[in-house]
Amino acid sequence: MRARRLRAVAAALLLAAGPVGCGLHSGSVIADDVVPGSIGRGLPLKGAGLTIASKNFTENVILAEMIGLAFKAAGATVNDRTNISGSIGARQAVVSGTADAMYDYTGTAWITYLGHTRPITDPHQQWLAVRDADLKNGVTWLPAASLNNTYALAGNKANVGRYGLRTLSEVAALARRQPSAVTLCVDNEFAVRRDGLPGMLKAYGMDLPKANIRTMDAGIVYTTTAKGRACLLGEVYTTDGRITQLGLQVLEDDRHFFPNYNAAPMIHSSTLKAHPAIAGLLDPISARLSTATARQLNAQVDVAGRDARQVAKEWLVRQGFIKAR
């Protein structure tokens, strides 16, 4: 389910933004001349040959390129296998050992890979559960980032300000008080998913007339919501770069209905055993990856059309993790 949703997002972004730098390097060796900054000192991966993987959407490619550049700065030769089609295919590359590392999402692992139907509300507890359950599959999850790529509702600032909306509970109260005021723009999949609109309406006690819900292509939701005429609020993905570009304001899911999709490095366990320094390279990076940071990085690729690896490298350099020569 997560794979289908993310493929739809990627396709919509490509249509909206034109050609992007996502996955341009797949199949090549990372040749960027990078050296240690605050990570990789002493070249703990010198002589190692490692392969990174990613799914085929912008954010996941950027995160994978961060891993690859960190490995390269620490002395490894790194093969780039980013832009693998679908969540299952990318994960299988790491499970099988044909790739050594990628960033994946705790919600995807818990629900899609491990087969659970109920997400765990606390992000750290969900990560712990995923880490412990997935060890038997030959992969190790390093600590997760606060970066959470999940569903949300957002509106333009004028509409949100008019009604003083900050949370979904306040949207529910508005719907009870003034039903005609709450109109939603959503994509076709979100409109029918249990972890999408039907579940959200039930969780928040909202009973909206069908005429108040408008379905459309995922890419159009953002621009329509930004204009603010056809709908008060629209469905968004919390790390999408268009949130910042279009000036949308994301509302808080104060009842924690939507699953957590925190990004975390997933490492082939044998690779981590052979190169335990990997954890020390990636933990500081994950600690600085927030939802807002991802939104900004994604916008550089999907809105500005820049190369994903270059965006990843510039961020790592700005943070002082690596240096470019």
N, C-alpha and C positions, 0 to 999 in steps of 0.2 A: 504493500500500500504506500509506504513511504517512498519507495523507488518510483512509483508511478507519479506521485505528487511532485517529486523533485524533477523528474523528466519534463513534466508539464511546465514547471517554473522555468527551467532552462530554455525550453523551446520558446516560451513567451518572451523571455529576455532577449533571445537572439532575434526574434522578429521585431522587438521594440527598438533594439539598439544597433542592429546591423552586425557586421563582422566584428568579432571580439578576439581577444588574445587567449582564450581559454583552450588549453590543450595543444598549443602550437608546437611544444617541445616533445610531445609523447613519442617514445621509442628512441630517444637520443640520450647521450651521456651529458650530464650537467657540466658545462665547461666554464661557467662563470668563475672568475678569479676572486674567490672570497677566502678570508682568513679569520681566525678567532677574534671575537671581541670579548664579551663577558662569558661566552660559552665556547667550548672547544679548545681551551688552552691546553697545551701539551699534546695536541693532535691524538686524542685517545682512539680515533678510528683509523689511524694511518695504516694503509695496506688493505683495509676492508673494501669489499665490493658489495654495495647494497642497492636495492631497487625500491623506489617509492611507487605507490599506486594512488588513484583517486577515482571517484565517480565522475560522470560527465556533466557536471554543472559547476559554474564559476567558483563559488565559495570553496567547494571541496578541492578544486584544482589549486587555488591559492594556498590553502592550508597544506596540501601535499608538497607544494614547491617550498614552503617554509621548512618542512622536514628535510627535503633534499638539500637545500642550501646549508642547513645546520650540519648535516652529515658531511657535506663537502668541506665546509670550513674546519671541521674536526679531522680532516685528512682522508676521508673515504672517497672512492670512486663511486659515483651515483648514477644509476640508470633511471630514466624517467619513463614510467608507464602510466602517466595520468590519463584521464579522460576515458576510462573503461565504461562501457555502456551498462548502466543499472547498478543498484546497490549490491545485489547478489554476486554479480560477476567481479566487482571490485573486491568485495570481502573475500571471495573464494581465492583470489590471487594471494592474499595474505595468509589465509588458512592453509593453503597448499604449500606455501613457501616460495612460490614463483615471484612474489613481492615480499618485502620485509616490513613495510610500514605504510600506514595511511591514517588520516583523521577520519573517524566515523562518529556516529551519533548515538547516544545512549538510548533514546527512545526507539530508534530504528532497530538496535540490537535487541532490546527487551521485547518489543512487540513483533517485529518482522522476522528476525533471525532465531530468537529463542522461543517464540510462539505464545507469549503471554497476551492476554486480552486487556488486562487492567494495568495502566502505567502506575509507577510509584511516584507519589506527589513530591516528596523531598528529592531534589536533584542529586544530592550526595548519596543518599540511600539507593537511588536508582543506579547510579554509577557503581556503587559497591556490589549490588546484586548482579549487574551485568559482568563486572570483573570476575566475580567468584564463579558465576555460571559458565562463562566462556573459556575458562582455563582448560576445561576438558577438551575443547576444540582446537587447542594448540595455539591460542592467541592470548596476549596479555594486554589489558587496557591500562595505560598510564593515567594519572589524574586528569580529570576533565576541566575544561575551561568554563567560565561563566557564560560564554557564547551559547545562546539558545535559539536555534533556528526552528521556531514553531509557528503555529497559527496565531493570529490576533485580529482584532477589529481596529480600524483607524479611520480618522476623518480629517478633512481640512480644518485648519485652525479656527476659521470663522464659524463653521458649524459646531465644532466641539465647544468653542467658547460661548456660543449663543445659549447652549443648554447647560453649560458648566459641567461637562462630562469628563471624568477622569478614570472611571472604572466601568466594568461591564454590569456591575450591580446597579450603578446609576443609570445605565442604559435601560435595564429592566424596569427600574422605577419610572423612568420616562415613558416607556411603552405602556405601563399600566395607567399612568396619569393622562397620557396624550398619545394614543396608539398611532395616529396618523403621522406623528413626527418621526417615528423610527422606521426608516427605509434602509434596506441593506442591498449592497451589490456584492455578489459572490460568484465564484466560478462553479461550473457544473458538478465537479467532483465534491467540493466542499459542501454543496447543497444537499448531498445525500449520505455523506460519511457519518458514521456513528461518533467519530472523534472530531466531526466538523459541526455544521450548522444544527442538525437535529439534536445532537447531544448537548450542544451549547444552550440552545433554547430551553431544553428540559432542565439543565443544571441551574439556569438562572430564572426559571419560572416565567419565561417570556412566551406569550401566545400572540404571534404576529399574523395578521391577515396575509394570505398568499400574495395579494397584490403589492404588499410592502417589500417583497423579496424579488430582486431582479437578478437573473443568472446571465452570465456572459463569459467570454474568454478571459482567462486569468490575467493576461497582459492588459486588457481593457479596464479591468476593475480599478487599477491604480489611477489611470488618467481620469476615469469617470468620477471616482471618489474625490480626486483633487479638485475637479470643477465644482463639485458640491451641489449640483442641481438635481441629478437623477436619484441620488441616494445620500442619506445622512452619513452613513458609515460603510466601509468596504472591508472585505477580507484581505489580509496581507500576510506575508511571511516575515517574521520579525527581523531578519538580517538582510532583507532586500534593499539594495542601494537606492531604489526609487523612492523609498520612504523619505530619505533626506532630500533627494533631488526635487521632489514634488511638495515638500513641506508638510507631510502628513504627520498627524499626532496619534501615536499608538495608545490605546486604552489598556489599563491594567486588568488582567484576568484574575480578579481578586479572590475568586473561589477555586482557582487553580484547576480549571477544567481541562485545558489543553495539555497534552503530554509534554514533558521536557525532552528536548532534543539537543542536549549539550554535546559539543564536539570534544573528542578525546583521542589521543593517539592510540591506535590499535597495532600492536607489534607481533610479528611471528615469534612465538615464545622461544624457539631455538636460537633465533637471531639475538634476542635480548640476553639469553644466557651466555652466548658467545661474546656479546658486546654490551655489558651492563652499563657502560658509560652513556648509552642512548638515553636512559631516563634522566640523567643530569643535563643532557642537552635540550630535551624537549619540555621538561617540567616548567622551567622559567618562561618559555614561550607561551604555553597554555595558560599560565597564570595571568598573562597580560591580554589574553584574547577575550574581549567582551562582545556583547551583541552590537553595541554602538560601533566598535572597531570593525567588526565584520561588515556592517552596513556601509561604512566608509570605503573599505577595501573593495567590496563588491561593486560599488558605484564607479570606482576607477576603471574597472574592466567593462562592466555592462552598460554604463552610461557614457564614459569617456573613451571607451574602445582601446584601452591600454593592454599590454601583455601581462598575463597573470604572474609569471615568474618575476618580471621586473617589479611589479607592484609588491609581491612578497619580499623581494630582496630589499627594496627601499624601506619597507616597514621594519625589517630585521635590523637594518643599518641604523635607522633612526632610534630604535630602542637600545642600540648598543650591543646587541647580541653577536653580530658579526661585523666585519669590515670588508669593504670592496676595494680592490686595488685597480 
